[in-house]
Amino acid sequence: CKMIGLNFSECDPFLLELKFTECQLNLASFYKLKLKNTNFINCKLNETDFVETDLTNAILILVILN
């Protein structure tokens, strides 16, 4: 999938669970989210905001960060 400019930080965090496989996440924001155990598998994260994001036990495999 290709998602551009999504602001995930505006999502209701209650029961929020995300998994990304072969995604292109350009200009996305995960600001201050708790993304524990989130999978980013074979993704491209161009200019993606992870400021103050909790990535405890997150899995990042073959992720390209620009």
Distance bins in CASP14 RR format, pairs under 12 A and 6 or more apart:
PFRMAT RR
TARGET T0000
AUTHOR 0000-0000-0000
RMODE 2
METHOD distances of the structure
MODEL  1
1 19 0 0 0 0 0 1 0 0 0 0 0
1 20 0 0 0 0 1 0 0 0 0 0 0
1 21 0 0 0 0 1 0 0 0 0 0 0
1 22 1 0 0 1 0 0 0 0 0 0 0
1 23 1 0 1 0 0 0 0 0 0 0 0
1 24 1 0 0 1 0 0 0 0 0 0 0
1 25 0 0 0 0 1 0 0 0 0 0 0
1 26 0 0 0 0 0 1 0 0 0 0 0
1 28 0 0 0 0 0 1 0 0 0 0 0
1 42 0 0 0 0 0 1 0 0 0 0 0
1 43 0 0 0 0 1 0 0 0 0 0 0
1 44 0 0 0 0 0 1 0 0 0 0 0
2 20 0 0 0 0 0 1 0 0 0 0 0
2 22 0 0 0 0 1 0 0 0 0 0 0
2 23 1 0 0 1 0 0 0 0 0 0 0
2 24 1 0 1 0 0 0 0 0 0 0 0
2 25 0 0 0 0 1 0 0 0 0 0 0
2 26 1 0 0 1 0 0 0 0 0 0 0
2 27 0 0 0 0 0 1 0 0 0 0 0
2 28 0 0 0 0 0 1 0 0 0 0 0
2 43 0 0 0 0 0 1 0 0 0 0 0
2 44 0 0 0 0 1 0 0 0 0 0 0
2 46 0 0 0 0 0 1 0 0 0 0 0
3 18 0 0 0 0 0 1 0 0 0 0 0
3 20 0 0 0 0 1 0 0 0 0 0 0
3 22 0 0 0 0 0 1 0 0 0 0 0
3 23 1 0 0 1 0 0 0 0 0 0 0
3 24 1 0 0 1 0 0 0 0 0 0 0
3 25 1 0 1 0 0 0 0 0 0 0 0
3 26 1 0 0 1 0 0 0 0 0 0 0
3 27 0 0 0 0 1 0 0 0 0 0 0
3 28 1 0 0 1 0 0 0 0 0 0 0
3 29 0 0 0 0 0 1 0 0 0 0 0
3 30 0 0 0 0 0 1 0 0 0 0 0
3 43 0 0 0 0 0 1 0 0 0 0 0
3 44 0 0 0 0 0 1 0 0 0 0 0
3 45 0 0 0 0 0 1 0 0 0 0 0
3 46 0 0 0 0 0 1 0 0 0 0 0
3 48 0 0 0 0 0 1 0 0 0 0 0
4 23 0 0 0 0 0 1 0 0 0 0 0
4 24 1 0 0 1 0 0 0 0 0 0 0
4 25 0 0 0 0 1 0 0 0 0 0 0
4 26 1 0 1 0 0 0 0 0 0 0 0
4 27 1 0 1 0 0 0 0 0 0 0 0
4 28 1 0 0 1 0 0 0 0 0 0 0
4 29 0 0 0 0 0 1 0 0 0 0 0
4 44 0 0 0 0 0 1 0 0 0 0 0
4 45 0 0 0 0 0 1 0 0 0 0 0
4 46 0 0 0 0 1 0 0 0 0 0 0
4 47 0 0 0 0 0 1 0 0 0 0 0
4 48 0 0 0 0 0 1 0 0 0 0 0
5 24 0 0 0 0 0 1 0 0 0 0 0
5 25 0 0 0 0 1 0 0 0 0 0 0
5 26 1 0 0 1 0 0 0 0 0 0 0
5 27 1 0 1 0 0 0 0 0 0 0 0
5 28 1 0 1 0 0 0 0 0 0 0 0
5 29 1 0 0 1 0 0 0 0 0 0 0
5 30 0 0 0 0 0 1 0 0 0 0 0
5 45 0 0 0 0 0 1 0 0 0 0 0
5 46 0 0 0 0 0 1 0 0 0 0 0
5 47 0 0 0 0 1 0 0 0 0 0 0
5 48 0 0 0 0 1 0 0 0 0 0 0
5 49 0 0 0 0 1 0 0 0 0 0 0
6 18 0 0 0 0 0 1 0 0 0 0 0
6 20 0 0 0 0 0 1 0 0 0 0 0
6 23 0 0 0 0 0 1 0 0 0 0 0
6 24 0 0 0 0 0 1 0 0 0 0 0
6 25 1 0 0 1 0 0 0 0 0 0 0
6 26 0 0 0 0 1 0 0 0 0 0 0
6 27 0 0 0 0 1 0 0 0 0 0 0
6 28 1 0 1 0 0 0 0 0 0 0 0
6 29 1 0 0 1 0 0 0 0 0 0 0
6 30 0 0 0 0 1 0 0 0 0 0 0
6 31 0 0 0 0 0 1 0 0 0 0 0
6 45 0 0 0 0 0 1 0 0 0 0 0
6 48 0 0 0 0 1 0 0 0 0 0 0
6 49 0 0 0 0 0 1 0 0 0 0 0
7 25 0 0 0 0 0 1 0 0 0 0 0
7 27 0 0 0 0 1 0 0 0 0 0 0
7 28 1 0 0 1 0 0 0 0 0 0 0
7 29 1 0 1 0 0 0 0 0 0 0 0
7 30 0 0 0 0 1 0 0 0 0 0 0
7 31 0 0 0 0 1 0 0 0 0 0 0
7 32 0 0 0 0 0 1 0 0 0 0 0
7 33 0 0 0 0 0 1 0 0 0 0 0
7 48 0 0 0 0 0 1 0 0 0 0 0
7 49 0 0 0 0 1 0 0 0 0 0 0
8 16 0 0 0 0 1 0 0 0 0 0 0
8 17 0 0 0 0 0 1 0 0 0 0 0
8 18 1 0 0 1 0 0 0 0 0 0 0
8 20 0 0 0 0 0 1 0 0 0 0 0
8 25 0 0 0 0 1 0 0 0 0 0 0
8 27 0 0 0 0 0 1 0 0 0 0 0
8 28 1 0 0 1 0 0 0 0 0 0 0
8 29 1 0 0 1 0 0 0 0 0 0 0
8 30 1 0 1 0 0 0 0 0 0 0 0
8 31 0 0 0 0 1 0 0 0 0 0 0
8 32 0 0 0 0 0 1 0 0 0 0 0
8 33 1 0 0 1 0 0 0 0 0 0 0
8 34 0 0 0 0 0 1 0 0 0 0 0
8 35 0 0 0 0 1 0 0 0 0 0 0
8 38 0 0 0 0 0 1 0 0 0 0 0
8 45 0 0 0 0 0 1 0 0 0 0 0
8 48 0 0 0 0 1 0 0 0 0 0 0
8 49 0 0 0 0 1 0 0 0 0 0 0
8 50 0 0 0 0 0 1 0 0 0 0 0
8 53 0 0 0 0 1 0 0 0 0 0 0
9 16 0 0 0 0 0 1 0 0 0 0 0
9 18 0 0 0 0 0 1 0 0 0 0 0
9 28 0 0 0 0 1 0 0 0 0 0 0
9 29 1 0 1 0 0 0 0 0 0 0 0
9 30 1 0 0 1 0 0 0 0 0 0 0
9 31 1 0 1 0 0 0 0 0 0 0 0
9 32 1 0 0 1 0 0 0 0 0 0 0
9 33 1 0 1 0 0 0 0 0 0 0 0
9 34 0 0 0 0 0 1 0 0 0 0 0
9 35 0 0 0 0 0 1 0 0 0 0 0
9 48 0 0 0 0 0 1 0 0 0 0 0
9 49 0 0 0 0 1 0 0 0 0 0 0
9 50 0 0 0 0 0 1 0 0 0 0 0
9 51 0 0 0 0 1 0 0 0 0 0 0
9 52 0 0 0 0 1 0 0 0 0 0 0
9 53 0 0 0 0 1 0 0 0 0 0 0
10 16 0 0 0 0 0 1 0 0 0 0 0
10 28 0 0 0 0 0 1 0 0 0 0 0
10 29 0 0 0 0 1 0 0 0 0 0 0
10 30 0 0 0 0 0 1 0 0 0 0 0
10 31 0 0 0 0 1 0 0 0 0 0 0
10 32 0 0 0 0 0 1 0 0 0 0 0
10 33 0 0 0 0 1 0 0 0 0 0 0
11 17 0 0 0 0 0 1 0 0 0 0 0
11 18 0 0 0 0 1 0 0 0 0 0 0
11 28 0 0 0 0 0 1 0 0 0 0 0
11 29 0 0 0 0 0 1 0 0 0 0 0
11 30 0 0 0 0 1 0 0 0 0 0 0
11 31 0 0 0 0 0 1 0 0 0 0 0
11 32 0 0 0 0 0 1 0 0 0 0 0
11 33 1 0 0 1 0 0 0 0 0 0 0
11 34 0 0 0 0 0 1 0 0 0 0 0
11 35 0 0 0 0 0 1 0 0 0 0 0
12 33 0 0 0 0 0 1 0 0 0 0 0
13 30 0 0 0 0 0 1 0 0 0 0 0
13 31 0 0 0 0 0 1 0 0 0 0 0
13 32 0 0 0 0 1 0 0 0 0 0 0
13 33 1 0 0 1 0 0 0 0 0 0 0
13 34 1 0 0 1 0 0 0 0 0 0 0
13 35 0 0 0 0 1 0 0 0 0 0 0
13 36 0 0 0 0 0 1 0 0 0 0 0
13 53 0 0 0 0 0 1 0 0 0 0 0
13 54 0 0 0 0 0 1 0 0 0 0 0
14 33 0 0 0 0 0 1 0 0 0 0 0
14 34 0 0 0 0 0 1 0 0 0 0 0
15 34 0 0 0 0 0 1 0 0 0 0 0
16 30 0 0 0 0 0 1 0 0 0 0 0
16 33 1 0 0 1 0 0 0 0 0 0 0
16 34 0 0 0 0 1 0 0 0 0 0 0
16 35 0 0 0 0 1 0 0 0 0 0 0
16 36 0 0 0 0 0 1 0 0 0 0 0
16 37 0 0 0 0 0 1 0 0 0 0 0
16 38 0 0 0 0 1 0 0 0 0 0 0
16 54 0 0 0 0 0 1 0 0 0 0 0
17 33 0 0 0 0 0 1 0 0 0 0 0
17 34 0 0 0 0 0 1 0 0 0 0 0
17 35 0 0 0 0 1 0 0 0 0 0 0
17 36 0 0 0 0 1 0 0 0 0 0 0
17 37 0 0 0 0 1 0 0 0 0 0 0
17 38 1 0 0 1 0 0 0 0 0 0 0
17 39 0 0 0 0 0 1 0 0 0 0 0
18 25 0 0 0 0 0 1 0 0 0 0 0
18 28 0 0 0 0 0 1 0 0 0 0 0
18 30 0 0 0 0 1 0 0 0 0 0 0
18 33 0 0 0 0 1 0 0 0 0 0 0
18 34 0 0 0 0 0 1 0 0 0 0 0
18 35 1 0 0 1 0 0 0 0 0 0 0
18 36 0 0 0 0 0 1 0 0 0 0 0
18 37 0 0 0 0 1 0 0 0 0 0 0
18 38 1 0 1 0 0 0 0 0 0 0 0
18 39 0 0 0 0 1 0 0 0 0 0 0
18 40 0 0 0 0 1 0 0 0 0 0 0
18 41 0 0 0 0 0 1 0 0 0 0 0
18 43 0 0 0 0 0 1 0 0 0 0 0
18 53 0 0 0 0 0 1 0 0 0 0 0
18 55 0 0 0 0 0 1 0 0 0 0 0
18 58 0 0 0 0 1 0 0 0 0 0 0
18 59 0 0 0 0 0 1 0 0 0 0 0
19 35 0 0 0 0 0 1 0 0 0 0 0
19 37 0 0 0 0 1 0 0 0 0 0 0
19 38 1 0 0 1 0 0 0 0 0 0 0
19 39 1 0 1 0 0 0 0 0 0 0 0
19 40 0 0 0 0 1 0 0 0 0 0 0
19 41 1 0 0 1 0 0 0 0 0 0 0
19 43 0 0 0 0 0 1 0 0 0 0 0
19 58 0 0 0 0 0 1 0 0 0 0 0
19 59 0 0 0 0 1 0 0 0 0 0 0
19 61 0 0 0 0 0 1 0 0 0 0 0
20 28 0 0 0 0 1 0 0 0 0 0 0
20 30 0 0 0 0 0 1 0 0 0 0 0
20 35 0 0 0 0 0 1 0 0 0 0 0
20 38 1 0 0 1 0 0 0 0 0 0 0
20 39 1 0 0 1 0 0 0 0 0 0 0
20 40 1 0 1 0 0 0 0 0 0 0 0
20 41 1 0 0 1 0 0 0 0 0 0 0
20 42 0 0 0 0 1 0 0 0 0 0 0
20 43 1 0 1 0 0 0 0 0 0 0 0
20 44 0 0 0 0 0 1 0 0 0 0 0
20 45 0 0 0 0 1 0 0 0 0 0 0
20 48 0 0 0 0 0 1 0 0 0 0 0
20 58 0 0 0 0 0 1 0 0 0 0 0
20 59 0 0 0 0 0 1 0 0 0 0 0
20 60 0 0 0 0 1 0 0 0 0 0 0
20 61 0 0 0 0 0 1 0 0 0 0 0
20 62 0 0 0 0 0 1 0 0 0 0 0
20 63 0 0 0 0 1 0 0 0 0 0 0
21 38 0 0 0 0 0 1 0 0 0 0 0
21 39 1 0 0 1 0 0 0 0 0 0 0
21 40 0 0 0 0 1 0 0 0 0 0 0
21 41 1 0 1 0 0 0 0 0 0 0 0
21 42 1 0 0 1 0 0 0 0 0 0 0
21 43 1 0 0 1 0 0 0 0 0 0 0
21 59 0 0 0 0 0 1 0 0 0 0 0
21 60 0 0 0 0 0 1 0 0 0 0 0
21 61 0 0 0 0 1 0 0 0 0 0 0
21 62 0 0 0 0 0 1 0 0 0 0 0
21 63 0 0 0 0 0 1 0 0 0 0 0
22 39 0 0 0 0 0 1 0 0 0 0 0
22 40 0 0 0 0 0 1 0 0 0 0 0
22 41 1 0 0 1 0 0 0 0 0 0 0
22 42 1 0 1 0 0 0 0 0 0 0 0
22 43 1 0 0 1 0 0 0 0 0 0 0
22 44 0 0 0 0 1 0 0 0 0 0 0
22 61 0 0 0 0 0 1 0 0 0 0 0
22 62 0 0 0 0 1 0 0 0 0 0 0
22 63 0 0 0 0 0 1 0 0 0 0 0
22 64 0 0 0 0 0 1 0 0 0 0 0
23 38 0 0 0 0 0 1 0 0 0 0 0
23 39 0 0 0 0 0 1 0 0 0 0 0
23 40 1 0 0 1 0 0 0 0 0 0 0
23 41 0 0 0 0 1 0 0 0 0 0 0
23 42 0 0 0 0 1 0 0 0 0 0 0
23 43 1 0 1 0 0 0 0 0 0 0 0
23 44 1 0 0 1 0 0 0 0 0 0 0
23 45 0 0 0 0 1 0 0 0 0 0 0
23 46 0 0 0 0 0 1 0 0 0 0 0
23 48 0 0 0 0 0 1 0 0 0 0 0
23 62 0 0 0 0 0 1 0 0 0 0 0
23 63 0 0 0 0 1 0 0 0 0 0 0
23 64 0 0 0 0 0 1 0 0 0 0 0
24 40 0 0 0 0 0 1 0 0 0 0 0
24 42 0 0 0 0 0 1 0 0 0 0 0
24 43 1 0 0 1 0 0 0 0 0 0 0
24 44 1 0 1 0 0 0 0 0 0 0 0
24 45 0 0 0 0 1 0 0 0 0 0 0
24 46 1 0 0 1 0 0 0 0 0 0 0
24 47 0 0 0 0 0 1 0 0 0 0 0
24 48 0 0 0 0 0 1 0 0 0 0 0
24 63 0 0 0 0 0 1 0 0 0 0 0
24 64 0 0 0 0 1 0 0 0 0 0 0
24 66 0 0 0 0 0 1 0 0 0 0 0
25 38 0 0 0 0 0 1 0 0 0 0 0
25 40 0 0 0 0 1 0 0 0 0 0 0
25 42 0 0 0 0 0 1 0 0 0 0 0
25 43 1 0 0 1 0 0 0 0 0 0 0
25 44 1 0 0 1 0 0 0 0 0 0 0
25 45 1 0 1 0 0 0 0 0 0 0 0
25 46 1 0 0 1 0 0 0 0 0 0 0
25 47 0 0 0 0 1 0 0 0 0 0 0
25 48 1 0 1 0 0 0 0 0 0 0 0
25 49 0 0 0 0 0 1 0 0 0 0 0
25 50 0 0 0 0 0 1 0 0 0 0 0
25 63 0 0 0 0 1 0 0 0 0 0 0
25 64 0 0 0 0 0 1 0 0 0 0 0
25 65 0 0 0 0 0 1 0 0 0 0 0
25 66 0 0 0 0 0 1 0 0 0 0 0
26 43 0 0 0 0 0 1 0 0 0 0 0
26 44 1 0 0 1 0 0 0 0 0 0 0
26 45 0 0 0 0 1 0 0 0 0 0 0
26 46 1 0 1 0 0 0 0 0 0 0 0
26 47 1 0 0 1 0 0 0 0 0 0 0
26 48 1 0 0 1 0 0 0 0 0 0 0
26 49 0 0 0 0 0 1 0 0 0 0 0
26 64 0 0 0 0 0 1 0 0 0 0 0
26 65 0 0 0 0 0 1 0 0 0 0 0
26 66 0 0 0 0 1 0 0 0 0 0 0
27 44 0 0 0 0 0 1 0 0 0 0 0
27 45 0 0 0 0 1 0 0 0 0 0 0
27 46 1 0 0 1 0 0 0 0 0 0 0
27 47 1 0 1 0 0 0 0 0 0 0 0
27 48 1 0 0 1 0 0 0 0 0 0 0
27 49 0 0 0 0 1 0 0 0 0 0 0
27 66 0 0 0 0 0 1 0 0 0 0 0
28 35 0 0 0 0 0 1 0 0 0 0 0
28 40 0 0 0 0 0 1 0 0 0 0 0
28 43 0 0 0 0 0 1 0 0 0 0 0
28 44 0 0 0 0 0 1 0 0 0 0 0
28 45 1 0 0 1 0 0 0 0 0 0 0
28 46 0 0 0 0 1 0 0 0 0 0 0
28 47 0 0 0 0 1 0 0 0 0 0 0
28 48 1 0 1 0 0 0 0 0 0 0 0
28 49 1 0 0 1 0 0 0 0 0 0 0
28 50 0 0 0 0 1 0 0 0 0 0 0
28 53 0 0 0 0 0 1 0 0 0 0 0
28 65 0 0 0 0 0 1 0 0 0 0 0
29 45 0 0 0 0 0 1 0 0 0 0 0
29 47 0 0 0 0 1 0 0 0 0 0 0
29 48 1 0 0 1 0 0 0 0 0 0 0
29 49 1 0 1 0 0 0 0 0 0 0 0
29 50 0 0 0 0 1 0 0 0 0 0 0
29 51 0 0 0 0 1 0 0 0 0 0 0
29 52 0 0 0 0 0 1 0 0 0 0 0
29 53 0 0 0 0 1 0 0 0 0 0 0
30 38 0 0 0 0 1 0 0 0 0 0 0
30 40 0 0 0 0 0 1 0 0 0 0 0
30 45 0 0 0 0 1 0 0 0 0 0 0
30 48 1 0 0 1 0 0 0 0 0 0 0
30 49 1 0 0 1 0 0 0 0 0 0 0
30 50 1 0 1 0 0 0 0 0 0 0 0
30 51 0 0 0 0 1 0 0 0 0 0 0
30 52 0 0 0 0 1 0 0 0 0 0 0
30 53 1 0 1 0 0 0 0 0 0 0 0
30 54 0 0 0 0 1 0 0 0 0 0 0
30 55 0 0 0 0 1 0 0 0 0 0 0
30 58 0 0 0 0 0 1 0 0 0 0 0
31 48 0 0 0 0 0 1 0 0 0 0 0
31 49 1 0 1 0 0 0 0 0 0 0 0
31 50 1 0 0 1 0 0 0 0 0 0 0
31 51 1 0 1 0 0 0 0 0 0 0 0
31 52 1 0 0 1 0 0 0 0 0 0 0
31 53 1 0 0 1 0 0 0 0 0 0 0
31 54 0 0 0 0 0 1 0 0 0 0 0
32 49 0 0 0 0 1 0 0 0 0 0 0
32 50 0 0 0 0 1 0 0 0 0 0 0
32 51 1 0 0 1 0 0 0 0 0 0 0
32 52 1 0 1 0 0 0 0 0 0 0 0
32 53 1 0 0 1 0 0 0 0 0 0 0
32 54 0 0 0 0 1 0 0 0 0 0 0
32 55 0 0 0 0 0 1 0 0 0 0 0
33 48 0 0 0 0 0 1 0 0 0 0 0
33 49 0 0 0 0 0 1 0 0 0 0 0
33 50 0 0 0 0 1 0 0 0 0 0 0
33 51 0 0 0 0 0 1 0 0 0 0 0
33 52 0 0 0 0 1 0 0 0 0 0 0
33 53 1 0 1 0 0 0 0 0 0 0 0
33 54 1 0 0 1 0 0 0 0 0 0 0
33 55 0 0 0 0 1 0 0 0 0 0 0
33 56 0 0 0 0 0 1 0 0 0 0 0
33 58 0 0 0 0 0 1 0 0 0 0 0
34 50 0 0 0 0 0 1 0 0 0 0 0
34 52 0 0 0 0 0 1 0 0 0 0 0
34 53 1 0 0 1 0 0 0 0 0 0 0
34 54 1 0 1 0 0 0 0 0 0 0 0
34 55 0 0 0 0 1 0 0 0 0 0 0
34 56 0 0 0 0 1 0 0 0 0 0 0
34 57 0 0 0 0 0 1 0 0 0 0 0
34 58 0 0 0 0 0 1 0 0 0 0 0
35 48 0 0 0 0 0 1 0 0 0 0 0
35 50 0 0 0 0 1 0 0 0 0 0 0
35 52 0 0 0 0 0 1 0 0 0 0 0
35 53 1 0 1 0 0 0 0 0 0 0 0
35 54 1 0 0 1 0 0 0 0 0 0 0
35 55 1 0 1 0 0 0 0 0 0 0 0
35 56 0 0 0 0 1 0 0 0 0 0 0
35 57 0 0 0 0 1 0 0 0 0 0 0
35 58 1 0 1 0 0 0 0 0 0 0 0
35 59 0 0 0 0 0 1 0 0 0 0 0
35 60 0 0 0 0 0 1 0 0 0 0 0
36 53 0 0 0 0 0 1 0 0 0 0 0
36 54 1 0 0 1 0 0 0 0 0 0 0
36 55 1 0 0 1 0 0 0 0 0 0 0
36 56 1 0 1 0 0 0 0 0 0 0 0
36 57 1 0 1 0 0 0 0 0 0 0 0
36 58 1 0 0 1 0 0 0 0 0 0 0
36 59 0 0 0 0 0 1 0 0 0 0 0
37 54 0 0 0 0 0 1 0 0 0 0 0
37 55 0 0 0 0 1 0 0 0 0 0 0
37 56 1 0 0 1 0 0 0 0 0 0 0
37 57 1 0 1 0 0 0 0 0 0 0 0
37 58 1 0 0 1 0 0 0 0 0 0 0
37 59 1 0 0 1 0 0 0 0 0 0 0
37 60 0 0 0 0 0 1 0 0 0 0 0
38 50 0 0 0 0 0 1 0 0 0 0 0
38 53 0 0 0 0 1 0 0 0 0 0 0
38 54 0 0 0 0 1 0 0 0 0 0 0
38 55 1 0 0 1 0 0 0 0 0 0 0
38 56 0 0 0 0 1 0 0 0 0 0 0
38 57 0 0 0 0 1 0 0 0 0 0 0
38 58 1 0 1 0 0 0 0 0 0 0 0
38 59 1 0 0 1 0 0 0 0 0 0 0
38 60 0 0 0 0 1 0 0 0 0 0 0
38 63 0 0 0 0 0 1 0 0 0 0 0
39 55 0 0 0 0 0 1 0 0 0 0 0
39 57 0 0 0 0 0 1 0 0 0 0 0
39 58 1 0 0 1 0 0 0 0 0 0 0
39 59 1 0 1 0 0 0 0 0 0 0 0
39 60 0 0 0 0 1 0 0 0 0 0 0
39 61 1 0 0 1 0 0 0 0 0 0 0
39 62 0 0 0 0 0 1 0 0 0 0 0
39 63 0 0 0 0 0 1 0 0 0 0 0
40 48 0 0 0 0 1 0 0 0 0 0 0
40 50 0 0 0 0 0 1 0 0 0 0 0
40 53 0 0 0 0 0 1 0 0 0 0 0
40 55 0 0 0 0 1 0 0 0 0 0 0
40 58 1 0 0 1 0 0 0 0 0 0 0
40 59 1 0 0 1 0 0 0 0 0 0 0
40 60 1 0 1 0 0 0 0 0 0 0 0
40 61 1 0 0 1 0 0 0 0 0 0 0
40 62 0 0 0 0 1 0 0 0 0 0 0
40 63 1 0 1 0 0 0 0 0 0 0 0
40 64 0 0 0 0 0 1 0 0 0 0 0
40 65 0 0 0 0 1 0 0 0 0 0 0
41 58 0 0 0 0 0 1 0 0 0 0 0
41 59 1 0 0 1 0 0 0 0 0 0 0
41 60 0 0 0 0 1 0 0 0 0 0 0
41 61 1 0 1 0 0 0 0 0 0 0 0
41 62 1 0 0 1 0 0 0 0 0 0 0
41 63 0 0 0 0 1 0 0 0 0 0 0
42 59 0 0 0 0 0 1 0 0 0 0 0
42 60 0 0 0 0 1 0 0 0 0 0 0
42 61 1 0 0 1 0 0 0 0 0 0 0
42 62 1 0 1 0 0 0 0 0 0 0 0
42 63 1 0 0 1 0 0 0 0 0 0 0
42 64 0 0 0 0 1 0 0 0 0 0 0
43 58 0 0 0 0 0 1 0 0 0 0 0
43 59 0 0 0 0 0 1 0 0 0 0 0
43 60 0 0 0 0 1 0 0 0 0 0 0
43 61 0 0 0 0 1 0 0 0 0 0 0
43 62 1 0 0 1 0 0 0 0 0 0 0
43 63 1 0 1 0 0 0 0 0 0 0 0
43 64 1 0 0 1 0 0 0 0 0 0 0
43 65 0 0 0 0 1 0 0 0 0 0 0
43 66 0 0 0 0 0 1 0 0 0 0 0
44 60 0 0 0 0 0 1 0 0 0 0 0
44 62 0 0 0 0 1 0 0 0 0 0 0
44 63 1 0 0 1 0 0 0 0 0 0 0
44 64 1 0 1 0 0 0 0 0 0 0 0
44 65 0 0 0 0 1 0 0 0 0 0 0
44 66 1 0 0 1 0 0 0 0 0 0 0
45 53 0 0 0 0 0 1 0 0 0 0 0
45 55 0 0 0 0 0 1 0 0 0 0 0
45 58 0 0 0 0 0 1 0 0 0 0 0
45 60 0 0 0 0 1 0 0 0 0 0 0
45 62 0 0 0 0 0 1 0 0 0 0 0
45 63 1 0 0 1 0 0 0 0 0 0 0
45 64 1 0 0 1 0 0 0 0 0 0 0
45 65 1 0 1 0 0 0 0 0 0 0 0
45 66 1 0 0 1 0 0 0 0 0 0 0
46 63 0 0 0 0 0 1 0 0 0 0 0
46 64 0 0 0 0 1 0 0 0 0 0 0
46 65 1 0 0 1 0 0 0 0 0 0 0
46 66 1 0 1 0 0 0 0 0 0 0 0
47 65 0 0 0 0 1 0 0 0 0 0 0
47 66 1 0 0 1 0 0 0 0 0 0 0
48 55 0 0 0 0 0 1 0 0 0 0 0
48 60 0 0 0 0 0 1 0 0 0 0 0
48 63 0 0 0 0 1 0 0 0 0 0 0
48 64 0 0 0 0 0 1 0 0 0 0 0
48 65 1 0 0 1 0 0 0 0 0 0 0
48 66 0 0 0 0 1 0 0 0 0 0 0
49 65 0 0 0 0 0 1 0 0 0 0 0
50 58 0 0 0 0 1 0 0 0 0 0 0
50 60 0 0 0 0 0 1 0 0 0 0 0
50 63 0 0 0 0 0 1 0 0 0 0 0
50 65 0 0 0 0 1 0 0 0 0 0 0
55 63 0 0 0 0 0 1 0 0 0 0 0
END
